[in-house]
Amino acid sequence: MKSSALLFITLFTASVVLMHGRCDEKIGRRWTRVRLILGFSWENCGKPNDPAVLKALQLSPDPISIPGDLTASASGSTSVALISPLAVNVTLEKEVAGIWVKIPCVEEMGSCHYPDGCSILDQLIPPGQDCPEPLHTYGLPCHCPFKAGDYTLPQSDFYLPNMDLPFWLTNGNYRVQGVLGSAGKELGCLKVSLTLHSG
């Protein structure tokens, strides 16, 4: 059993919006604590022949409380190896007065281009360090390359810690699209919709 490479891309995309890291050292910035994630949904948005697709992703409960417990499972496949450099283009939109507005890339948050998602995984989980749970328990990889094949993360429990986001990135409906590519070719596309509520 392997982990879902697309689960990593999904979580990476979500991390850009939700878990990019609390930056207390950024003096003078206003941060808001996220309390709830509601109405989470996802869909593949790539071409029919894209080699990397997510087949299933389930998250519960709805709404997701932060901090709190999250149960997740996922499956997907890729017909090609996913190797470095693995570009990720993220488009983040917020609904404002019924119109979807693209949020620009500000300090690596928002609608940003990341030239190599593999190097970001290496920053989050240094090579040589055990993969985080539950990946470690299942013996699943968390670094590139991800070999071609079917990928599955069985139903697993996670704990979501407190998350602080810039004040301009809370309370609202959001759409996030992540496009995975290599050597100028699209490998997969995933779109996530959710609603954030801060406390």
Protein Blocks (a to p, Z undefined) as FASTA:
>chain_A
ZZdfklmmmmmmmmmmmmnopafklghiacdddfbdchiacddfbdfklmbdcfbdcddd
dddddedddddddddddfbdcdddddddddddddeehiacddddeehiajdddfblklmm
mmmmgghiacddfklmnopafbdcddeddddddddddddddddddfklggiadddddddd
eehiafbdcddddddddZZ
